[in-house]
Amino acid sequence: MTGAPNNGGPVPPIHVPDLRTPVRVLYETDDYLAVDKPEGVVSLAEAGRGGLPELLKDHYAGKLFPVHRLDRGASGVIVFAKTAEAHRHLNGGFDRREVRKTYLALVDGVPSANRGQINAPLREFGSGRMGVDPKRGKPSSTEWKLAERLDGATLLRVHPATGRRHQIRVHLYHIGHPILGDLRYGDRARQERVPRLMLHALALEFDLPSGERVTVEAPPPPSFEQVLAGMRKVRNPS
């Protein structure tokens, strides 16, 4: 599946969950604030919308420096720096690939192997779509491991070594196993049956400026678990 996908038409809006409940804080120091991002929320302010930082103002009124981002439809661990110095420190950790990122991804179909490494250069093809391009793409690497077989689908634990836009989504689509609920990559009719993008940032492991290594984790939200439970029920009917 080399190249950018063409799904024929604009991507429908993602359902935004009820955000009257405050965003859950997972970890906080004088340098960093890590929270559990709900699906349907943009990581950064854009097009006049405040995004996740706006939702955090009641908890922390100071400036938050973005270090990385999660796709709007994804949920899970995201960390912000509170100071420019802390921002430079963690950016360096990402650049040197010292930050360990763990995701859960529910994909269409069942891979033939129990684990794999995807090394496929990525570039933007326009309109926000990313795709594999061996000649013009930027080096991109994703490791995956089978976590659970379900009814016509597979739950994977995924570790992206690089941080390209849509990297996990495009890499898994590239090997023939797009993430369920992804309305941009994969068979649209199949994807629309799932109420959310089944991608969750489970854990982030990084070094503090002091040298201490910390791991921040966020369990999958009910919207993710409900899809899994439905597929488990079909696979193992009572």
C-alpha positions in Angstrom: 0.0 0.0 0.0 2.7 2.5 -1.0 1.6 6.1 -1.4 -1.2 8.1 0.1 -4.7 6.7 0.5 -7.6 8.1 -1.4 -10.8 7.4 0.5 -13.0 9.5 -1.8 -14.4 12.6 -0.1 -13.8 14.5 3.1 -13.3 12.9 6.4 -16.5 13.2 8.6 -16.1 15.0 11.9 -15.0 12.9 14.9 -17.5 12.7 17.7 -16.4 14.8 20.6 -17.0 13.2 24.0 -18.6 15.0 26.9 -15.9 17.2 28.4 -17.7 18.6 31.4 -15.6 16.2 33.4 -12.1 17.7 33.9 -9.2 16.2 31.9 -7.4 13.8 34.2 -3.9 14.8 35.4 -1.6 11.8 35.4 1.7 13.4 36.5 2.9 16.8 37.4 6.2 18.5 38.5 7.5 22.1 38.4 8.7 21.2 34.8 6.1 19.0 33.3 2.3 18.3 33.2 1.1 15.0 31.8 -2.6 14.4 31.2 -5.0 11.8 29.8 -6.2 13.3 26.5 -9.8 12.3 25.6 -10.5 11.3 22.0 -12.0 14.0 19.8 -9.9 16.8 21.3 -7.1 18.5 19.4 -3.7 18.4 21.2 -2.9 22.1 20.4 -4.8 25.2 19.7 -5.8 25.6 16.0 -8.2 27.5 13.9 -9.5 29.5 16.8 -10.1 26.5 19.0 -8.3 26.2 22.3 -7.8 22.5 22.2 -6.4 20.5 25.1 -4.4 23.5 26.7 -7.6 25.5 27.0 -9.3 22.6 28.9 -6.4 22.6 31.3 -6.5 26.3 32.2 -8.5 25.7 35.4 -5.8 23.4 36.6 -2.7 25.3 35.4 -3.0 28.9 34.3 0.6 29.3 33.1 1.9 28.7 29.6 2.2 25.1 28.4 4.9 24.3 25.9 3.9 21.4 23.5 6.6 18.7 23.2 4.6 16.2 21.1 1.0 15.6 20.0 -1.6 13.0 19.6 -4.0 12.8 16.7 -7.4 14.3 17.4 -9.1 10.9 17.4 -6.5 9.2 19.6 -6.6 9.2 23.4 -4.1 8.8 26.2 -0.9 10.1 27.6 0.4 13.5 26.5 3.0 15.7 28.2 3.5 19.4 28.2 6.5 21.4 29.5 6.0 24.2 31.9 9.2 26.1 31.1 11.3 26.8 28.0 14.3 24.9 29.6 12.2 21.8 30.3 10.8 22.0 26.8 14.3 22.0 25.3 15.3 19.1 27.5 12.4 16.8 26.6 12.6 17.8 22.9 16.2 16.6 23.0 15.0 13.3 24.4 12.5 12.9 21.6 15.1 13.8 19.0 17.6 11.3 20.4 14.9 8.6 20.6 15.3 8.3 24.3 11.6 8.6 25.0 9.8 5.3 25.0 6.2 5.5 23.6 3.7 2.7 24.0 0.4 2.6 22.2 -2.5 0.2 21.9 -3.9 -0.1 18.4 -6.9 -2.3 17.4 -6.3 -3.2 13.7 -8.4 -4.8 11.0 -7.5 -8.4 10.3 -4.9 -10.7 11.9 -1.2 -10.3 11.1 0.6 -13.5 10.0 3.4 -12.9 12.6 3.3 -12.1 16.3 5.6 -9.1 16.0 7.2 -7.0 13.4 9.2 -3.9 12.6 8.0 -1.4 10.0 10.7 0.8 8.3 8.9 2.8 5.7 9.7 6.5 4.9 6.8 8.9 5.2 5.8 12.2 3.6 2.8 14.4 3.3 0.8 14.0 0.1 -1.6 17.0 0.7 -4.8 17.7 2.5 -3.3 16.3 5.7 -2.8 12.8 4.2 0.5 11.0 4.8 1.8 8.0 2.9 4.9 5.9 2.2 7.4 7.2 -0.3 10.7 5.3 -0.4 12.4 8.1 -2.4 11.1 11.3 -0.9 9.8 10.3 2.5 11.5 10.8 5.9 12.9 7.8 7.7 10.2 6.3 10.0 10.3 3.2 12.2 7.5 1.5 14.1 7.7 -1.7 16.2 4.6 -3.7 17.0 3.7 -6.8 19.0 0.5 -8.9 19.1 -1.4 -8.4 22.3 -4.8 -10.1 21.6 -6.6 -11.8 18.8 -10.2 -10.8 18.4 -13.0 -11.4 15.9 -11.5 -10.3 12.6 -9.3 -7.9 14.4 -6.1 -7.8 16.5 -5.0 -5.7 19.4 -1.4 -4.6 19.1 1.1 -2.9 21.4 3.0 -0.4 19.3 6.3 1.4 19.8 7.1 4.2 17.3 10.8 5.0 17.3 10.2 8.2 15.2 7.4 10.7 15.5 6.1 11.5 12.1 2.5 12.8 11.5 0.1 9.8 11.5 3.0 7.5 11.6 1.4 4.5 13.4 -1.8 4.9 11.3 0.0 4.9 8.0 2.5 2.2 8.9 -0.2 -0.2 9.9 -2.3 0.6 6.9 0.9 0.1 4.8 1.2 -3.5 6.0 -2.5 -4.2 5.3 -3.9 -3.8 8.9 -5.3 -0.3 9.2 -6.5 0.8 12.7 -10.2 0.3 13.1 -12.2 3.5 13.3 -9.7 5.4 11.2 -11.8 7.2 8.6 -8.8 8.4 6.6 -6.8 5.2 6.2 -8.5 1.9 5.3 -11.8 0.6 4.0 -14.3 3.4 4.7 -17.3 1.1 5.1 -15.5 -1.1 7.6 -14.1 1.8 9.5 -17.4 3.6 9.9 -18.7 0.7 12.0 -16.4 1.6 14.8 -17.3 4.7 16.8 -13.8 6.0 17.4 -10.2 5.8 16.3 -8.9 2.7 18.1 -5.5 4.2 18.9 -4.6 4.9 22.6 -1.3 6.2 24.0 -0.9 3.8 26.9 2.5 5.0 28.3 5.3 7.5 27.9 8.7 6.9 29.5 11.2 9.8 29.7 14.0 11.4 31.7 13.5 14.4 33.9 16.1 17.2 33.9 17.4 15.7 37.2 18.2 12.4 35.4 15.3 10.4 37.0 13.5 8.1 34.6 9.7 8.2 34.9 6.9 6.3 33.2 3.4 7.9 32.9 0.5 5.6 32.1 -3.1 5.9 31.2 -5.5 3.0 30.9 -7.8 2.9 27.9 -11.0 4.9 28.3 -14.5 3.3 28.3 -15.0 4.2 24.7 -12.0 2.0 23.8 -12.8 -0.8 26.1 -16.4 -1.1 25.0 -15.3 -1.8 21.4 -12.9 -4.5 22.7 -15.6 -6.0 24.9 -18.0 -6.2 21.9 -15.4 -8.0 19.8 -14.5 -10.4 22.6 -18.2 -11.3 23.0 -18.5 -12.1 19.3 -15.3 -14.2 19.5 -16.3 -16.0 22.7 -20.1 -16.1 22.8 -21.6 -17.3 26.1 
